[in-house]
Amino acid sequence: MIDNDSQFTPYSDVNELLEEILLNVQNILGDSFVGMYLHGSIALFDFDPIRSDIDYLVVTTDALSKEKISKLESLHTRILLSDLQWKTNFEGSYIDKIALRRYDPTNAIHPVIRSDGSFGLDGHWDEWVIQRYIIREKGITLAGPNPKMLIDPISSNDLRNAQRNTLKDWWAPQLEDSHRLTTSVYQAYAILTMCRALFTMHYGIVGSKKDAASWAQEIFQEWSGLIEEAKDWHDGVNLDRIKESQKFIKFTILKAQSC
C-alpha cells in the first residue's frame, strides 16, 4: 500500500491515484506482475500540478492475455468514472520484460491508458528509447526490482538517434499540419520539448524540460523570449505562437541533423 506521506511523490492526491492503480493492477495481473515505475516529469523533478501529467510503466512477465487486457480496460473505465482528482491526467504503459529490455521496433505495440481515459494497444516507438532511459536512470519505483535490472544501458548515441527519429517522425509533420499546435498548452509543450531535444543532442543525456529550457535560453538567445513565454505559460493564458513554435521545431530538427 502506498502511504500518502511516502517519498514516492509529495502530492497526496497523486499518491491516491497511484495506490488505486497499483493495488488493482497487482490483483489483476497476479504472478504476471513484475513492477510499477514512474517516469516523465515527476521522475525528473519537473512536475507541475497545473500542467503536467503522471506517467507510469507497469512491467509484466509476458505479453498479456486478452482476458487480462480486458480486465485492465475495465479498471481504467472505473477510474475514469471515479472522483479521483487525477483520473484524466495520467498515462500508463503495460510492457513485458522481453520487450522492455531493449528497443525492438518489431515488438513495440503494447497496452496503454491515454490521458483522455481511453485504453487500447498503441505503438512505443523511438520516443520510448528516451523514456526507457528516464525509467532506468531516474525512475521512481513503486513496486518491483531496480529498473536497471530490467532495462539494458542506453548509450548517448542511442539517445541521439532516438531523438532524431522522434523529431523526424512526430514533429516534422507538424510543420505542414499544425492542428495539434492550435492550443496554447500544446505550443508550450512543443517549445519546451524542443529545448529538451536540443539538450539531449548536445549532451547525450536526458534532462528536465525546465533545466533544458534555461540552458537553451543561454545557448540560443534568439529563441530566449519564446522559451520564456513557454516556461511562464499557465492555464488561461493565450500563447498564440503557432508560427513561432513551428519555426523553433524546424530549427531543432536542423540542429539535430548536424549533431
C-alpha positions as MATLAB code, in Angstrom:
seq = 'MIDNDSQFTPYSDVNELLEEILLNVQNILGDSFVGMYLHGSIALFDFDPIRSDIDYLVVTTDALSKEKISKLESLHTRILLSDLQWKTNFEGSYIDKIALRRYDPTNAIHPVIRSDGSFGLDGHWDEWVIQRYIIREKGITLAGPNPKMLIDPISSNDLRNAQRNTLKDWWAPQLEDSHRLTTSVYQAYAILTMCRALFTMHYGIVGSKKDAASWAQEIFQEWSGLIEEAKDWHDGVNLDRIKESQKFIKFTILKAQSC';
ca = [
       0.000    0.000    0.000;
       1.261    3.479   -0.840;
       1.481    5.771    2.149;
       0.360    9.316    1.347;
       3.268   10.532    3.449;
       5.762    8.437    1.472;
       8.518    9.808   -0.715;
       7.020    8.462   -3.943;
       5.509   11.888   -4.622;
       4.861   14.919   -2.412;
       1.241   15.063   -3.621;
      -1.364   13.145   -1.608;
      -3.937   13.236   -4.418;
      -1.387   11.836   -6.882;
      -0.499    9.096   -4.396;
      -4.188    8.272   -4.038;
      -4.449    7.594   -7.772;
      -1.211    5.605   -7.833;
      -2.370    3.449   -4.939;
      -5.644    2.737   -6.728;
      -3.814    1.708   -9.894;
      -1.054   -0.298   -8.198;
      -3.257   -2.391   -5.910;
      -5.781   -3.180   -8.643;
      -3.117   -3.936  -11.249;
      -1.341   -6.296   -8.863;
      -4.656   -8.052   -8.215;
      -5.460   -8.356  -11.943;
      -2.007   -9.473  -13.061;
      -1.142  -11.757  -10.155;
       2.095  -13.628  -10.852;
       2.427  -11.732  -14.149;
       3.174   -8.506  -12.263;
       6.872   -7.543  -12.129;
       6.930   -3.870  -11.141;
       5.483   -0.381  -11.470;
       7.548    2.755  -12.095;
       7.028    6.482  -12.521;
       8.817    8.354  -15.297;
       8.302   11.617  -17.188;
       8.308   14.976  -15.425;
       7.644   13.579  -11.970;
      10.823   11.463  -12.139;
      12.853   14.394  -13.477;
      11.767   16.697  -10.611;
       9.965   18.837  -13.173;
       6.386   18.082  -12.177;
       3.912   20.960  -12.222;
       0.449   20.031  -10.855;
      -1.138   22.659  -13.119;
       0.297   21.457  -16.439;
       1.942   18.039  -16.019;
       0.662   14.508  -16.488;
       1.573   11.472  -14.399;
       3.485    8.896  -16.453;
       3.852    5.308  -15.297;
       5.021    1.932  -16.554;
       3.857   -1.499  -15.426;
       6.230   -4.340  -16.279;
       4.842   -7.847  -16.786;
       6.471  -11.268  -17.100;
       4.983  -11.910  -20.546;
       2.744  -10.287  -23.121;
      -0.712  -10.009  -21.563;
      -3.632  -12.226  -22.491;
      -6.809  -10.751  -23.949;
      -8.554  -11.559  -20.668;
      -6.092   -9.548  -18.580;
      -6.113   -6.678  -21.055;
      -9.917   -6.626  -20.806;
      -9.718   -6.506  -17.004;
      -7.236   -3.627  -17.178;
      -9.574   -1.775  -19.518;
     -12.413   -2.260  -17.018;
     -10.181   -0.952  -14.239;
      -9.399    2.212  -16.154;
     -13.059    2.697  -17.032;
     -13.871    2.582  -13.303;
     -11.114    5.102  -12.583;
     -12.429    7.410  -15.314;
     -15.873    7.318  -13.676;
     -14.466    7.854  -10.181;
     -13.991   11.043   -8.175;
     -10.196   10.782   -8.232;
      -8.703   14.184   -8.997;
      -6.103   12.896  -11.483;
      -8.368   10.467  -13.338;
      -7.697   12.062  -16.748;
      -4.212   13.445  -16.199;
      -2.137   10.296  -16.358;
      -0.708    7.960  -18.978;
       0.459    4.400  -18.462;
       2.007    1.566  -20.447;
       1.990   -2.186  -19.807;
       5.117   -3.777  -21.281;
       6.557   -7.260  -20.790;
      10.145   -7.840  -19.682;
      11.447   -9.012  -23.046;
      10.036   -6.018  -24.927;
      11.241   -3.590  -22.264;
      14.856   -4.710  -22.054;
      15.886   -3.105  -25.340;
      14.080   -1.278  -28.112;
      12.759   -3.574  -30.839;
      10.512   -1.895  -33.437;
       9.048   -5.321  -34.300;
       7.804   -5.704  -30.718;
       6.586   -2.206  -29.898;
       2.778   -2.492  -29.658;
       1.593   -2.644  -26.054;
      -1.478   -1.788  -23.941;
      -1.728    1.853  -22.861;
      -4.011    4.140  -20.923;
      -4.058    7.589  -22.509;
      -4.539   10.953  -20.813;
      -8.078   11.221  -22.177;
      -9.032    7.996  -20.398;
      -9.081    5.771  -23.482;
      -7.447    2.333  -23.248;
      -6.038    0.149  -26.024;
      -2.953   -1.006  -27.906;
      -0.506    1.617  -29.124;
       2.979    1.909  -30.586;
       6.014    2.558  -28.394;
       8.468    3.848  -30.959;
      11.767    5.753  -30.754;
      10.449    8.105  -28.074;
      10.424    5.072  -25.802;
      14.189    4.781  -26.023;
      14.186    8.137  -24.227;
      11.510    7.016  -21.751;
      13.457    3.804  -21.044;
      16.482    5.936  -20.229;
      14.459    8.036  -17.792;
      12.990    4.940  -16.143;
      16.364    3.208  -15.884;
      18.364    6.174  -14.629;
      15.818    8.306  -12.792;
      12.574    6.351  -12.495;
      10.659    6.119   -9.218;
       9.966    2.541   -8.136;
       6.504    1.997   -6.663;
       6.905   -1.776   -6.588;
       9.358   -4.270   -8.050;
      13.104   -4.535   -8.674;
      15.504   -1.760   -9.530;
      14.697   -0.793  -13.148;
      18.386   -1.182  -14.031;
      17.778   -4.921  -13.687;
      15.080   -4.736  -16.378;
      16.489   -2.291  -18.949;
      19.863   -2.530  -20.673;
      22.119    0.557  -20.577;
      21.213    3.161  -23.203;
      24.153    4.917  -24.837;
      24.393    8.574  -25.782;
      24.355    7.549  -29.439;
      21.167    5.549  -28.879;
      19.543    8.588  -27.276;
      20.648   10.918  -30.062;
      19.410    8.533  -32.761;
      16.081    8.128  -30.985;
      15.766   11.890  -30.642;
      16.480   12.456  -34.342;
      13.916    9.847  -35.332;
      11.295   11.267  -32.992;
      11.836   14.740  -34.410;
      11.566   13.373  -37.953;
       8.560   11.090  -37.425;
       6.467   13.055  -34.913;
       7.482   16.691  -35.021;
       8.458   17.317  -38.648;
       4.906   16.589  -39.923;
       3.657   19.394  -37.682;
       5.496   21.870  -39.885;
       2.831   21.129  -42.504;
      -0.099   20.114  -40.309;
      -0.401   22.427  -37.301;
      -3.687   21.165  -35.846;
      -2.031   19.974  -32.623;
      -0.402   23.378  -32.182;
      -3.717   25.230  -32.095;
      -3.883   25.035  -28.291;
      -1.668   27.119  -26.036;
      -0.872   24.148  -23.805;
       0.497   22.184  -26.754;
       2.519   25.145  -28.009;
       4.176   25.446  -24.587;
       4.737   21.685  -24.531;
       6.262   21.741  -28.030;
       8.626   24.617  -27.275;
       9.896   23.043  -24.043;
      10.179   19.634  -25.695;
      12.368   21.170  -28.387;
      14.596   22.559  -25.639;
      14.955   19.084  -24.173;
      15.669   17.638  -27.619;
      18.448   20.185  -28.168;
      19.842   19.407  -24.706;
      19.842   15.662  -25.429;
      21.529   16.137  -28.791;
      24.231   18.293  -27.199;
      24.985   16.267  -24.049;
      23.776   12.760  -24.920;
      21.629   12.575  -21.775;
      18.040   13.451  -20.873;
      17.373   16.465  -18.677;
      14.212   18.039  -17.356;
      12.352   20.471  -19.581;
      12.948   23.207  -17.004;
      16.726   22.746  -16.957;
      16.884   22.269  -20.721;
      14.861   25.445  -21.296;
      17.188   27.543  -19.130;
      20.203   26.058  -20.911;
      18.669   26.699  -24.362;
      17.942   30.318  -23.471;
      21.627   30.876  -22.795;
      22.899   28.994  -25.840;
      20.263   30.039  -28.385;
      19.465   33.559  -27.286;
      17.421   34.348  -30.381;
      14.791   31.945  -29.023;
      15.010   33.110  -25.403;
      11.799   35.162  -25.476;
       9.713   32.363  -26.962;
      11.128   29.879  -24.469;
      10.375   32.260  -21.601;
       6.756   32.504  -22.714;
       6.516   28.702  -22.761;
       8.069   28.454  -19.306;
       5.645   31.027  -17.897;
       2.536   29.672  -19.604;
      -0.352   28.548  -17.392;
      -3.988   27.699  -17.929;
      -5.999   30.715  -19.015;
      -3.138   32.386  -20.905;
      -3.368   32.569  -24.705;
       0.084   31.841  -26.075;
      -0.783   32.260  -29.791;
       2.677   31.284  -31.067;
       1.854   28.678  -33.717;
       4.173   30.027  -36.420;
       6.960   30.715  -33.938;
       6.575   27.203  -32.498;
       6.853   25.722  -35.987;
       9.981   27.760  -36.676;
      11.530   26.515  -33.429;
      10.628   22.925  -34.324;
      12.303   23.372  -37.719;
      15.355   24.940  -36.062;
      15.615   21.975  -33.679;
      15.278   19.402  -36.469;
      18.063   21.082  -38.460;
      20.309   21.283  -35.376;
      19.707   17.613  -34.631;
      20.676   16.625  -38.154;
      24.032   18.348  -37.780;
      24.935   16.669  -34.471;
];
